[in-house]
Amino acid sequence: MVALSNVRFGKRNDEVKATQAALIAVGTSIPAGTTGFFGEQTRTAYAEWQRMLGFTGSARVVLHTERGESG
């Protein structure tokens, strides 16, 4: 499981690395690969994944509850 509080721009950790691996697995591009650093390449891939799901692609990592609230 990934702790979303640890998946933020500028962070370097195993949760980012797991997120990068998941993004690559669904077909987004991170040229540097799974580095564990959330930089521009990861931001771009995350936004691409959001657009794949029909969202605007803001690249913001947000947890949504069943009622649609963000937290």
N, CA and C atoms as an extended XYZ file, in Angstrom:
213
Properties=species:S:1:pos:R:3:atomname:S:1:resname:S:1:resid:I:1 pbc="F F F"
N         0.842       -1.169        0.000 N   MET     1
C         0.000        0.000        0.000 CA  MET     1
C         0.892        1.239        0.000 C   MET     1
N         0.422        2.266       -0.702 N   VAL     2
C         1.166        3.517       -0.817 CA  VAL     2
C         0.528        4.573        0.087 C   VAL     2
N         1.351        5.234        0.873 N   ALA     3
C         0.865        6.341        1.700 CA  ALA     3
C         0.851        7.598        0.843 C   ALA     3
N        -0.351        8.077        0.469 N   LEU     4
C        -0.443        9.216       -0.437 CA  LEU     4
C         0.231       10.462        0.102 C   LEU     4
N         0.333       10.578        1.412 N   SER     5
C         1.006       11.754        1.975 CA  SER     5
C         2.484       11.790        1.599 C   SER     5
N         3.025       10.655        1.187 N   ASN     6
C         4.426       10.582        0.786 CA  ASN     6
C         4.630       10.693       -0.716 C   ASN     6
N         3.544       10.824       -1.468 N   VAL     7
C         3.631       10.912       -2.927 CA  VAL     7
C         3.304       12.351       -3.324 C   VAL     7
N         4.317       13.176       -3.305 N   ARG     8
C         4.177       14.602       -3.591 CA  ARG     8
C         5.380       15.074       -4.415 C   ARG     8
N         5.158       16.138       -5.178 N   PHE     9
C         6.230       16.711       -5.980 CA  PHE     9
C         7.425       17.045       -5.087 C   PHE     9
N         8.603       16.638       -5.526 N   GLY    10
C         9.831       16.919       -4.799 CA  GLY    10
C        10.241       15.835       -3.816 C   GLY    10
N         9.345       14.889       -3.527 N   LYS    11
C         9.661       13.810       -2.581 CA  LYS    11
C        10.459       12.709       -3.275 C   LYS    11
N        11.270       12.013       -2.495 N   ARG    12
C        12.022       10.849       -2.970 CA  ARG    12
C        11.840        9.746       -1.931 C   ARG    12
N        11.153        8.665       -2.328 N   ASN    13
C        10.919        7.568       -1.403 CA  ASN    13
C        10.363        6.348       -2.135 C   ASN    13
N        10.167        5.252       -1.396 N   ASP    14
C         9.682        4.007       -1.995 CA  ASP    14
C         8.238        4.105       -2.467 C   ASP    14
N         7.425        4.952       -1.816 N   GLU    15
C         6.039        5.125       -2.255 CA  GLU    15
C         5.992        5.780       -3.632 C   GLU    15
N         6.864        6.749       -3.863 N   VAL    16
C         6.953        7.370       -5.185 CA  VAL    16
C         7.402        6.332       -6.201 C   VAL    16
N         8.372        5.516       -5.828 N   LYS    17
C         8.868        4.476       -6.729 CA  LYS    17
C         7.747        3.502       -7.114 C   LYS    17
N         6.930        3.106       -6.147 N   ALA    18
C         5.804        2.206       -6.419 CA  ALA    18
C         4.776        2.880       -7.322 C   ALA    18
N         4.531        4.163       -7.089 N   THR    19
C         3.600        4.916       -7.924 CA  THR    19
C         4.126        5.016       -9.347 C   THR    19
N         5.411        5.273       -9.497 N   GLN    20
C         6.015        5.340      -10.826 CA  GLN    20
C         5.875        4.006      -11.556 C   GLN    20
N         6.120        2.909      -10.851 N   ALA    21
C         5.994        1.584      -11.461 CA  ALA    21
C         4.563        1.342      -11.932 C   ALA    21
N         3.590        1.759      -11.127 N   ALA    22
C         2.180        1.596      -11.497 CA  ALA    22
C         1.832        2.459      -12.703 C   ALA    22
N         2.337        3.689      -12.736 N   LEU    23
C         2.072        4.577      -13.872 CA  LEU    23
C         2.651        4.002      -15.161 C   LEU    23
N         3.853        3.473      -15.084 N   ILE    24
C         4.487        2.857      -16.253 CA  ILE    24
C         3.695        1.626      -16.690 C   ILE    24
N         3.211        0.843      -15.729 N   ALA    25
C         2.450       -0.378      -16.029 CA  ALA    25
C         1.149       -0.086      -16.783 C   ALA    25
N         0.552        1.091      -16.548 N   VAL    26
C        -0.691        1.420      -17.254 CA  VAL    26
C        -0.438        2.182      -18.551 C   VAL    26
N         0.838        2.357      -18.918 N   GLY    27
C         1.157        2.909      -20.225 CA  GLY    27
C         1.607        4.351      -20.276 C   GLY    27
N         1.820        4.992      -19.134 N   THR    28
C         2.345        6.356      -19.169 CA  THR    28
C         3.863        6.304      -19.300 C   THR    28
N         4.440        7.427      -19.683 N   SER    29
C         5.872        7.475      -19.936 CA  SER    29
C         6.620        8.220      -18.841 C   SER    29
N         7.601        7.543      -18.262 N   ILE    30
C         8.555        8.174      -17.353 CA  ILE    30
C         9.929        7.772      -17.888 C   ILE    30
N        10.523        8.615      -18.751 N   PRO    31
C        11.779        8.248      -19.413 CA  PRO    31
C        12.894        7.789      -18.474 C   PRO    31
N        12.997        8.390      -17.295 N   ALA    32
C        14.062        8.023      -16.358 CA  ALA    32
C        13.772        6.711      -15.636 C   ALA    32
N        12.532        6.223      -15.729 N   GLY    33
C        12.169        4.977      -15.061 CA  GLY    33
C        11.753        5.211      -13.616 C   GLY    33
N        11.799        4.143      -12.835 N   THR    34
C        11.362        4.202      -11.437 CA  THR    34
C        12.520        4.641      -10.546 C   THR    34
N        12.695        5.941      -10.445 N   THR    35
C        13.808        6.509       -9.683 CA  THR    35
C        13.460        6.723       -8.212 C   THR    35
N        12.156        6.813       -7.918 N   GLY    36
C        11.746        7.134       -6.556 CA  GLY    36
C        11.665        8.622       -6.301 C   GLY    36
N        11.979        9.448       -7.328 N   PHE    37
C        11.897       10.900       -7.189 CA  PHE    37
C        10.699       11.423       -7.962 C   PHE    37
N         9.831       12.193       -7.293 N   PHE    38
C         8.650       12.763       -7.926 CA  PHE    38
C         9.023       14.121       -8.498 C   PHE    38
N         9.462       14.116       -9.747 N   GLY    39
C         9.845       15.345      -10.437 CA  GLY    39
C         8.919       15.590      -11.616 C   GLY    39
N         9.397       16.359      -12.583 N   GLU    40
C         8.580       16.736      -13.743 CA  GLU    40
C         8.087       15.527      -14.537 C   GLU    40
N         8.945       14.523      -14.722 N   GLN    41
C         8.531       13.353      -15.500 CA  GLN    41
C         7.381       12.609      -14.817 C   GLN    41
N         7.456       12.475      -13.506 N   THR    42
C         6.393       11.796      -12.770 CA  THR    42
C         5.128       12.639      -12.776 C   THR    42
N         5.275       13.953      -12.624 N   ARG    43
C         4.113       14.843      -12.666 CA  ARG    43
C         3.398       14.714      -14.013 C   ARG    43
N         4.162       14.699      -15.089 N   THR    44
C         3.584       14.581      -16.428 CA  THR    44
C         2.878       13.235      -16.598 C   THR    44
N         3.504       12.162      -16.125 N   ALA    45
C         2.900       10.833      -16.228 CA  ALA    45
C         1.631       10.730      -15.392 C   ALA    45
N         1.644       11.328      -14.204 N   TYR    46
C         0.471       11.298      -13.331 CA  TYR    46
C        -0.689       12.058      -13.973 C   TYR    46
N        -0.398       13.222      -14.560 N   ALA    47
C        -1.431       13.994      -15.249 CA  ALA    47
C        -1.973       13.213      -16.442 C   ALA    47
N        -1.098       12.525      -17.163 N   GLU    48
C        -1.522       11.698      -18.296 CA  GLU    48
C        -2.469       10.594      -17.821 C   GLU    48
N        -2.130        9.957      -16.716 N   TRP    49
C        -2.983        8.901      -16.154 CA  TRP    49
C        -4.342        9.465      -15.746 C   TRP    49
N        -4.346       10.654      -15.130 N   GLN    50
C        -5.612       11.283      -14.752 CA  GLN    50
C        -6.482       11.531      -15.983 C   GLN    50
N        -5.869       12.001      -17.079 N   ARG    51
C        -6.630       12.229      -18.309 CA  ARG    51
C        -7.168       10.917      -18.869 C   ARG    51
N        -6.406        9.830      -18.740 N   MET    52
C        -6.865        8.507      -19.186 CA  MET    52
C        -8.160        8.116      -18.455 C   MET    52
N        -8.272        8.562      -17.210 N   LEU    53
C        -9.441        8.243      -16.388 CA  LEU    53
C       -10.582        9.240      -16.577 C   LEU    53
N       -10.364       10.265      -17.388 N   GLY    54
C       -11.408       11.244      -17.652 CA  GLY    54
C       -11.365       12.477      -16.782 C   GLY    54
N       -10.300       12.631      -15.994 N   PHE    55
C       -10.145       13.823      -15.169 CA  PHE    55
C        -9.400       14.893      -15.949 C   PHE    55
N        -9.238       16.064      -15.373 N   THR    56
C        -8.607       17.177      -16.077 CA  THR    56
C        -7.099       17.040      -16.212 C   THR    56
N        -6.473       16.207      -15.415 N   GLY    57
C        -5.026       16.055      -15.498 CA  GLY    57
C        -4.275       17.127      -14.752 C   GLY    57
N        -4.706       17.422      -13.534 N   SER    58
C        -4.068       18.466      -12.728 CA  SER    58
C        -2.743       18.013      -12.132 C   SER    58
N        -2.526       16.700      -12.063 N   ALA    59
C        -1.338       16.087      -11.464 CA  ALA    59
C        -1.306       16.245       -9.952 C   ALA    59
N        -2.403       16.703       -9.339 N   ARG    60
C        -2.486       16.766       -7.881 CA  ARG    60
C        -2.869       15.390       -7.371 C   ARG    60
N        -2.167       14.907       -6.366 N   VAL    61
C        -2.454       13.623       -5.750 CA  VAL    61
C        -3.445       13.881       -4.629 C   VAL    61
N        -4.695       13.402       -4.797 N   VAL    62
C        -5.755       13.685       -3.839 CA  VAL    62
C        -6.515       12.395       -3.551 C   VAL    62
N        -6.815       12.180       -2.289 N   LEU    63
C        -7.616       11.037       -1.873 CA  LEU    63
C        -9.076       11.475       -1.810 C   LEU    63
N        -9.960       10.728       -2.464 N   HIS    64
C       -11.389       11.050       -2.457 CA  HIS    64
C       -12.142       10.013       -1.635 C   HIS    64
N       -13.081       10.477       -0.845 N   THR    65
C       -13.928        9.578       -0.069 CA  THR    65
C       -15.117        9.152       -0.909 C   THR    65
N       -15.942        8.277       -0.371 N   GLU    66
C       -17.124        7.823       -1.094 CA  GLU    66
C       -18.079        8.960       -1.393 C   GLU    66
N       -18.086       10.010       -0.571 N   ARG    67
C       -18.978       11.139       -0.788 CA  ARG    67
C       -18.376       12.150       -1.753 C   ARG    67
N       -17.187       11.872       -2.273 N   GLY    68
C       -16.572       12.774       -3.236 CA  GLY    68
C       -15.804       13.921       -2.636 C   GLY    68
N       -15.592       13.895       -1.330 N   GLU    69
C       -14.823       14.946       -0.687 CA  GLU    69
C       -13.332       14.631       -0.808 C   GLU    69
N       -12.517       15.643       -0.866 N   SER    70
C       -11.082       15.399       -0.886 CA  SER    70
C       -10.529       15.553        0.509 C   SER    70
N        -9.460       14.831        0.771 N   GLY    71
C        -8.879       14.905        2.102 CA  GLY    71
C        -7.398       14.783        2.070 C   GLY    71
